[in-house]
Amino acid sequence: MAFGRKPKSLDKLLREFMDKIPQKTEMKRGLVLHYWPEVVGDKIDAVTEKVKFDGSKLIVVVKNEAWRYEIHSNRYSIAKRLNDKVNSDVVKDIIVRT
């Protein structure tokens, strides 16, 4: 251990690790699914029945048409926030279904 060097944060170490592994896309997709509740908030998370990837598209199944419309109209901003959270462009589009 070198003295005088500041230790790296766990977040920074995790990001460095993920940039080096061959399965980083799959790992980042898993992180997107993990961060979904945090990014969309309690109300949208409560009406979300399923979130999964189909290639680069995030498929979201919600309980009713009103929420489908709400999420669909905000899909680009949600995708951007999810991508920012995992520091990657793994979400190219969000498809919302009831």
N, C-alpha and C positions, 0 to 999 in steps of 0.2 A: 504494500500500500504506500503510495507516494504521499508524503506530507505536503501540506500547502495547497493541495487540490481539493476543491469543493466536491462533495459527493453528489452524484447525479440523482435526480428525483426518480421515483419508481415509474412515474408517467413517462419521463424521457427515456428511461431504459426500455420500457415496454415498446414505445414507438420505434426505437432503434432496432430492437429485436424483430419487430414485425416487418420492418423494411428489408430485412435480410433473409427471411424465410421464404421458401418457394410457394407455400400455400397462403401467402399474405392476403390475396383477394378473398378466399374463403374465411379467413380469420376476421377480416374487416367486415364482411357481410354478417358474421356472427356478432360482432360488436354493434353493428347497426341495429340488429334485432334486440340486443341488450339495451341499447340507448333509446329505443322507440318510446317507452313510457316517459322518460325524462324530457325528451325533445318535444313530444306532442302535448304533454300535460295530462292531468288526471281525468278530465272530462272525456277527451278523445280516447285515451287508453281504456277507460271503462266501457266504451261502446265498441272497441276493437275485439273481434272474435279470433282473428288469425292474421299473422304477418309472416310472409315467407318470400324468398327470392325465386324468380324464374329468370335465370340469366342475370342481366343487369337491371331487370325490372323488379321493383318491390310490390308484391301483391298484398293488398290490405282488404280484409273482409270485415265489414261493420254490420251492426244490428239493424239499421234502417236507412231508408233513402235520404232523409234529411242529413244525417251524418256523412253519408256517401258523397252528397253534393258539397258539404262543408270541406271535407278533406280533399276532394277532387279540385275544388277551386283554390286550395292552398298547397297543392302538391309540389309545386316548384320551390316554394319557400321551405317546406318540410324537408324535401330532398336536399336542399342546400345546407340546412342546419344539421341533418344527419351526416352528410358528407364532411362538413366542417368538423363535426365531433370526432370522426375517425380519420381525419386528415387524408381523405382519398375521394375519388369520384366513383364509388362502387354503385351508388344509386343513380341510374340514368333517367328513370321515370318511375312514377308511382301509379299503379292501377288500383282503383278502389271498386270493390264489389259488395253487393248485399247478399 
